[in-house]
Structures are given as C-alpha cells and as structure tokens.
Amino acid sequence: MAEDKNNYILSIKGMSKSFGRNRVLDHINLNVRKGSVMGLMGENGAGKSTMMKCLFGTYQKDEGTIFLDGKEVSFAGPKDALENGVAMVHQELNQCLERSVVDNLFLGRYPTNGGVVDEGRMKKEASDLFRKLGMTVNLTQPMRNMSVSQRQMCEIAKAISYNSKIIVLDEPTSSLTEPEVKKLFSMMRKLRDEGISLIYISHKMDEIFNICDEVSVLRDGKLVMTKSTKETDLNELIAAMVGRSLDNRFPPVDNKPGKPILSIQHLSTKFAPHLQDITFDVKEGEIFGLYGLVGAGRTELLETIFGVRTRASGRVYYDGRLRNFNSAREAMDHGFAMITEERKANGLFLKGDLTFNTCIANMNHYKQGIALSTPAMYKATSNEIKVMHTKCMGPDDMISALSGGNQQKVIFGKWLERDPKVFMMDEPTRGIDVGAKYEIYELIIKMAKEGKTIIVVSSEMPEILGITNRIGVMSNGHLAGIVNTKETNQEELLRLSAMYL
C-alpha cells in the first residue's frame, strides 16, 4: 500500500456489486492520482455510475475496499462522503426547483448566527463562489426558472463548494453549450492545478482526450483498460468499450427523401422563449436536423408542433391537412411521436417496470375486450428489448434499475410500438454510449428509408452533421437558415446559430 498512499488519492480494490441476479460490478480495481482528471467510459449498463455510487455511499458495495488518501473508508451515505471530501454531480439532476439558487447551494448545511439562518453569509459565500468560477447567476431566482444547462453548472458549483478532494462528474456536459463546456473545462483544469482530483464520466470521445489525463474503460462490470490518454486513441477506446472495432462513428445516410409532407407555416408562440414566424417544410423519409445553442427555441418548436406548447399564430400541415394540435394525445392519434430531452422528468414512469413504460403510450392496442392482455404486453416489451438491445433481466425489471442509456432505449421502444409517421426526437442520444448511439443512428436511418419523417434536435455538432439530410439552425427563437448537410460545415452552423443574438 506504500505506493498507493504516496501517489493515489483514491484506490478501489476488488469492488463488486449485484442487484438480485444481475452482477453489475465484478472485482473492480481502480486508482486515481492526486491532482489528475480520470476519464471513465463504458457502454450503458457497464457499471460506471454504479461504481461511483458505491464510492459515494448511495449504494453499499457487496465486496471490496476503498482507500481515500491512504486510509480505508466506507461511507454510510452521500452526506458522509461529502463531509469527508468526496462530491458527486449526478447525470440526472435532483434539485429543489421551487427554492432559490442559494437555498439549493446550502441545502442541508445552512450557516446560522445565534440559531437563525444567516442569509447574508449565504449570499456572500455563494456570490464569491460563482465569481471565482466565472459564472453569472441570479442567486434569488427559483431553480425552476433556469435552463437545464444553468442548473447543471449550479450543481457543479455546489460540489466544488464542499472543498472536496475528489469530485465525480457524471455526464456533466450533456446539457451544456460549447461556451459552457469550455468554461467547465477551464474550471476543471484550475481545480486540478490546485491538487483536486476529478473523475469524469462521459460518452463523448473528444472530451475525454481534451480534458482527461488517464482513461479507464468498463465493460460488462469489469475494468478492461486503464491508459494515459496520450498513449491511446479513439479506435482503441471504442474497441475496449464494445468489444469490437467501429470503423465509422456514423452509418451511411442512404435514405432518399421524397416530396415535402410536413409543413410549418409562420409559427409563433405566446410565452417565452418566443418562437418568431417559423416556416419550413420536411420531406417524407427525410432526417431533418435542428441545431442551435441552448435556449435557441429547438425544444419549444418541437413542443409546439406536438401540441404541448401554446401557439400565438401559425399553422402545421401534414400531407396537405391542417394539424394544429392542442394536446399530445391529439398529436399521437394522428401519427406523431416525440422523445423529450429530460427522460426522467417527462419521458418515464420511474415507479413502473419495463412493460408499463413500453406499453403506456399504446394501451388500446393490448386490450382483449375491456381488459388489458398481459401476454400481449409482455410480448411487445420483449420484442422492443430485443430490437433495442436493452440490457436488463426482462420485462419485469423496474425502469429505475436501468442505466440512463437503457432507459432511453425503452423510451424509443415505447414510441416504436405506435409505428409513428412523424418522429420528433429531442437529444435522442443524450447519455448513450458510442455503441448504442450507432444502433440508434441505424434505427433512425432505417425508419427514414421506410418513409417516416424524422426531426432530430442535437447539441452535438458531429452528430447533427453525421445523420441528417438537411439542418435547420435556430437562433434566439428565429429560424436563421436551412442548409444541406453535405454542403455545410461547423463554421456555417455556428455563424447561423449566432445570427439573432
């Protein structure tokens, strides 16, 4: 242990964890150096988040030992971990949305003066922290009023405020814009230079090589590789993750779009962020991308088409017929489907099993007389598990027991059961590993070749350029332009995205 004490802030030895019959971690050994950034990669369900939750005390490990700064530790829970210098920013944010930014920052550790909460001290310390991190935040506004990306940055600031020795970041950039990612990386380098160690979980290869000193790869609950990022490359990482080589990140986009079939005419919305006079057409069998900075109006546009956001003016036509939907149910009844950006907030029933979550949007299809047919629902769920390659024990698994990426696959399966004509997807590969992403891309292209109309929102520049036929670029509620994917580049997309700022 002498070497560990001298060189490593964290050493995990022989960690194992099972959920019922499902062995998620199998004798993991991992060392993290002081003042370094360790990347952690693996397919969805490989065990990354589970290992970190065992470290953080959210889960209790079945076997193994953890050494922090040379001393054996076993945290009873997250509060214990935080008080001992280990902080974690979870992929799925869990904040008190009705409370202010400063309340969320000090939740569970309010400073007091004479037995009364010292709000002045809270505001000063919060203001000093955000200033140090180069962030401008309205400390008194409710968290609900902030974008996902702003809430994510606040959660990172909270982790830093504990004066942690180790900070675990689980997919921290999944909702951040390019400028915010750069700011985060600058912040991480500053922390590293101050001697703080960071564990960075991400599916984004370019980020791993950009910010990490070392990278470890999990596959099927086992640690299969640890290397300096300078001594490995993209192909070796992918091969370690999926057990095979992926020659290309994107399959060939060989669909052949037909005639214009979905027409958006002069669409505007009543409430902020406002959409301003949006007009465009999407072709039958086309993959139409929507790109733009966070807050540009991409999500709002999909929600307005889908009938869950109020129109101020404008019309939506499909196949020549007016389709101004006033509810999601109405849109679904006319063959529209939509994958939402935040799966846990509005895409899943977290207390339900896979069968419930797969079949909930299509219940009438499984009726026999006036009752639901359990065998029909099981059959549909089993089919979608197979089609989507979802890692689970079976249809009875609770959806909350699945990794984030596998939860996303269940959402895809739910909508595929309805066989939609128009499939709108808001960040469909968010939090999904490279192997699963490729499968999703193949599925999207296959649906387009079958004549389905696809609209994809993505913040990932390579993705939006890799799987679309055309791209509409949003800027501050306006449609700044539409470009042919094969004829554009990153510079043009960025220029258009800033047109109305």
Solvent accessible surface area in square Angstrom, and as a share of the most:
residue,aa,sasa,rsa
1,M,100,0.45
2,A,75,0.58
3,E,109,0.49
4,D,16,0.08
5,K,108,0.46
6,N,110,0.57
7,N,62,0.32
8,Y,24,0.09
9,I,13,0.07
10,L,0,0.00
11,S,1,0.01
12,I,0,0.00
13,K,61,0.26
14,G,19,0.18
15,M,0,0.00
16,S,1,0.00
17,K,24,0.10
18,S,33,0.21
19,F,83,0.35
20,G,77,0.74
21,R,204,0.74
22,N,60,0.31
23,R,109,0.40
24,V,20,0.11
25,L,0,0.00
26,D,35,0.18
27,H,97,0.43
28,I,0,0.00
29,N,84,0.43
30,L,3,0.02
31,N,46,0.24
32,V,0,0.00
33,R,104,0.38
34,K,95,0.40
35,G,24,0.23
36,S,11,0.07
37,V,0,0.00
38,M,1,0.01
39,G,0,0.00
40,L,0,0.00
41,M,0,0.00
42,G,0,0.00
43,E,30,0.13
44,N,9,0.05
45,G,34,0.33
46,A,0,0.00
47,G,5,0.05
48,K,14,0.06
49,S,38,0.24
50,T,17,0.10
51,M,0,0.00
52,M,0,0.00
53,K,50,0.21
54,C,8,0.05
55,L,1,0.00
56,F,9,0.04
57,G,5,0.04
58,T,61,0.35
59,Y,66,0.25
60,Q,92,0.41
61,K,45,0.19
62,D,83,0.43
63,E,77,0.34
64,G,29,0.28
65,T,44,0.25
66,I,3,0.01
67,F,35,0.15
68,L,10,0.05
69,D,58,0.30
70,G,13,0.12
71,K,151,0.64
72,E,111,0.50
73,V,30,0.17
74,S,76,0.49
75,F,11,0.05
76,A,89,0.69
77,G,14,0.14
78,P,57,0.36
79,K,133,0.56
80,D,47,0.25
81,A,0,0.00
82,L,36,0.18
83,E,118,0.53
84,N,65,0.33
85,G,7,0.07
86,V,0,0.00
87,A,1,0.00
88,M,14,0.06
89,V,1,0.01
90,H,58,0.26
91,Q,23,0.10
92,E,47,0.21
93,L,35,0.17
94,N,144,0.74
95,Q,27,0.12
96,C,53,0.32
97,L,45,0.22
98,E,119,0.53
99,R,130,0.47
100,S,18,0.12
101,V,2,0.01
102,V,9,0.05
103,D,19,0.10
104,N,11,0.06
105,L,7,0.03
106,F,15,0.06
107,L,74,0.37
108,G,67,0.64
109,R,75,0.27
110,Y,78,0.30
111,P,13,0.08
112,T,78,0.45
113,N,106,0.54
114,G,81,0.78
115,G,71,0.69
116,V,104,0.60
117,V,64,0.37
118,D,35,0.18
119,E,107,0.48
120,G,51,0.49
121,R,120,0.44
122,M,4,0.02
123,K,88,0.37
124,K,133,0.56
125,E,68,0.31
126,A,0,0.00
127,S,36,0.23
128,D,57,0.29
129,L,22,0.11
130,F,6,0.02
131,R,163,0.59
132,K,109,0.46
133,L,15,0.07
134,G,47,0.46
135,M,19,0.09
136,T,141,0.82
137,V,33,0.19
138,N,86,0.44
139,L,28,0.14
140,T,85,0.49
141,Q,39,0.17
142,P,49,0.31
143,M,1,0.00
144,R,137,0.50
145,N,103,0.53
146,M,15,0.07
147,S,41,0.27
148,V,24,0.14
149,S,3,0.02
150,Q,83,0.37
151,R,26,0.09
152,Q,2,0.01
153,M,9,0.04
154,C,8,0.05
155,E,35,0.16
156,I,4,0.02
157,A,0,0.00
158,K,40,0.17
159,A,6,0.05
160,I,12,0.06
161,S,30,0.19
162,Y,47,0.18
163,N,136,0.70
164,S,4,0.03
165,K,88,0.37
166,I,0,0.00
167,I,1,0.01
168,V,0,0.00
169,L,2,0.01
170,D,6,0.03
171,E,9,0.04
172,P,0,0.00
173,T,4,0.02
174,S,12,0.08
175,S,7,0.04
176,L,9,0.04
177,T,19,0.11
178,E,85,0.38
179,P,82,0.51
180,E,37,0.17
181,V,16,0.09
182,K,141,0.60
183,K,84,0.36
184,L,0,0.00
185,F,6,0.03
186,S,66,0.43
187,M,9,0.04
188,M,2,0.01
189,R,84,0.30
190,K,93,0.40
191,L,7,0.03
192,R,56,0.20
193,D,114,0.59
194,E,93,0.41
195,G,47,0.45
196,I,27,0.14
197,S,1,0.00
198,L,1,0.01
199,I,0,0.00
200,Y,0,0.00
201,I,1,0.00
202,S,1,0.00
203,H,11,0.05
204,K,37,0.16
205,M,5,0.02
206,D,90,0.47
207,E,15,0.07
208,I,0,0.00
209,F,70,0.29
210,N,87,0.45
211,I,3,0.01
212,C,8,0.05
213,D,55,0.28
214,E,33,0.15
215,V,0,0.00
216,S,0,0.00
217,V,0,0.00
218,L,0,0.00
219,R,76,0.28
220,D,96,0.50
221,G,1,0.01
222,K,105,0.44
223,L,50,0.25
224,V,60,0.34
225,M,24,0.11
226,T,63,0.37
227,K,71,0.30
228,S,31,0.20
229,T,12,0.07
230,K,192,0.81
231,E,128,0.57
232,T,17,0.10
233,D,76,0.39
234,L,62,0.31
235,N,92,0.47
236,E,61,0.27
237,L,0,0.00
238,I,4,0.02
239,A,35,0.28
240,A,13,0.10
241,M,0,0.00
242,V,14,0.08
243,G,49,0.47
244,R,116,0.42
245,S,73,0.47
246,L,21,0.10
247,D,131,0.68
248,N,96,0.49
249,R,87,0.32
250,F,43,0.18
251,P,12,0.07
252,P,100,0.63
253,V,38,0.22
254,D,70,0.36
255,N,10,0.05
256,K,178,0.75
257,P,50,0.32
258,G,41,0.39
259,K,121,0.51
260,P,81,0.51
261,I,15,0.08
262,L,0,0.00
263,S,23,0.15
264,I,0,0.00
265,Q,56,0.25
266,H,106,0.48
267,L,0,0.00
268,S,20,0.13
269,T,7,0.04
270,K,111,0.47
271,F,127,0.53
272,A,76,0.59
273,P,58,0.37
274,H,83,0.37
275,L,1,0.01
276,Q,78,0.35
277,D,88,0.45
278,I,0,0.00
279,T,56,0.33
280,F,8,0.03
281,D,54,0.28
282,V,0,0.00
283,K,66,0.28
284,E,63,0.28
285,G,4,0.04
286,E,1,0.01
287,I,0,0.00
288,F,0,0.00
289,G,0,0.00
290,L,0,0.00
291,Y,6,0.02
292,G,3,0.03
293,L,44,0.22
294,V,47,0.27
295,G,51,0.49
296,A,5,0.04
297,G,1,0.01
298,R,17,0.06
299,T,34,0.20
300,E,24,0.11
301,L,0,0.00
302,L,0,0.00
303,E,37,0.16
304,T,2,0.01
305,I,0,0.00
306,F,12,0.05
307,G,8,0.08
308,V,83,0.48
309,R,63,0.23
310,T,66,0.38
311,R,51,0.19
312,A,55,0.42
313,S,61,0.39
314,G,21,0.21
315,R,131,0.48
316,V,2,0.01
317,Y,59,0.22
318,Y,27,0.10
319,D,80,0.42
320,G,70,0.67
321,R,162,0.59
322,L,83,0.41
323,R,48,0.18
324,N,34,0.18
325,F,3,0.01
326,N,113,0.58
327,S,46,0.30
328,A,30,0.23
329,R,128,0.47
330,E,61,0.27
331,A,0,0.00
332,M,21,0.09
333,D,89,0.46
334,H,69,0.31
335,G,17,0.16
336,F,1,0.01
337,A,1,0.00
338,M,8,0.03
339,I,0,0.00
340,T,33,0.19
341,E,42,0.19
342,E,54,0.24
343,R,8,0.03
344,K,75,0.32
345,A,77,0.60
346,N,97,0.50
347,G,11,0.10
348,L,20,0.10
349,F,110,0.46
350,L,64,0.32
351,K,193,0.82
352,G,12,0.12
353,D,37,0.19
354,L,0,0.00
355,T,9,0.05
356,F,73,0.30
357,N,3,0.02
358,T,4,0.02
359,C,0,0.00
360,I,48,0.24
361,A,10,0.07
362,N,21,0.11
363,M,43,0.19
364,N,121,0.62
365,H,129,0.58
366,Y,6,0.02
367,K,102,0.43
368,Q,133,0.59
369,G,72,0.69
370,I,174,0.88
371,A,59,0.46
372,L,81,0.40
373,S,8,0.05
374,T,79,0.46
375,P,102,0.64
376,A,36,0.28
377,M,21,0.10
378,Y,83,0.32
379,K,158,0.67
380,A,11,0.09
381,T,1,0.00
382,S,52,0.33
383,N,74,0.38
384,E,13,0.06
385,I,32,0.16
386,K,158,0.67
387,V,70,0.40
388,M,8,0.04
389,H,114,0.51
390,T,12,0.07
391,K,84,0.35
392,C,35,0.21
393,M,91,0.40
394,G,16,0.16
395,P,24,0.15
396,D,89,0.46
397,D,30,0.15
398,M,85,0.38
399,I,0,0.00
400,S,66,0.43
401,A,79,0.61
402,L,17,0.09
403,S,35,0.23
404,G,18,0.17
405,G,0,0.00
406,N,2,0.01
407,Q,2,0.01
408,Q,3,0.01
409,K,13,0.06
410,V,9,0.05
411,I,4,0.02
412,F,0,0.00
413,G,0,0.00
414,K,20,0.09
415,W,16,0.06
416,L,34,0.17
417,E,36,0.16
418,R,58,0.21
419,D,98,0.51
420,P,3,0.02
421,K,112,0.48
422,V,0,0.00
423,F,0,0.00
424,M,0,0.00
425,M,0,0.00
426,D,1,0.01
427,E,14,0.06
428,P,1,0.00
429,T,3,0.02
430,R,28,0.10
431,G,8,0.08
432,I,0,0.00
433,D,2,0.01
434,V,12,0.07
435,G,1,0.01
436,A,3,0.03
437,K,18,0.08
438,Y,41,0.16
439,E,48,0.22
440,I,0,0.00
441,Y,7,0.03
442,E,81,0.36
443,L,23,0.11
444,I,0,0.00
445,I,8,0.04
446,K,115,0.49
447,M,5,0.02
448,A,3,0.02
449,K,116,0.49
450,E,103,0.46
451,G,30,0.29
452,K,28,0.12
453,T,1,0.01
454,I,0,0.00
455,I,0,0.00
456,V,0,0.00
457,V,0,0.00
458,S,0,0.00
459,S,31,0.20
460,E,33,0.15
461,M,14,0.06
462,P,48,0.30
463,E,3,0.01
464,I,0,0.00
465,L,42,0.21
466,G,16,0.16
467,I,1,0.00
468,T,7,0.04
469,N,33,0.17
470,R,43,0.16
471,I,0,0.00
472,G,0,0.00
473,V,0,0.00
474,M,0,0.00
475,S,0,0.00
476,N,84,0.43
477,G,1,0.01
478,H,52,0.23
479,L,34,0.17
480,A,14,0.11
481,G,21,0.20
482,I,66,0.33
483,V,18,0.10
484,N,69,0.35
485,T,13,0.08
486,K,190,0.81
487,E,138,0.62
488,T,20,0.12
489,N,78,0.40
490,Q,81,0.36
491,E,123,0.55
492,E,50,0.22
493,L,0,0.00
494,L,76,0.38
495,R,139,0.51
496,L,11,0.06
497,S,3,0.02
498,A,50,0.39
499,M,93,0.41
500,Y,91,0.35
501,L,137,0.68
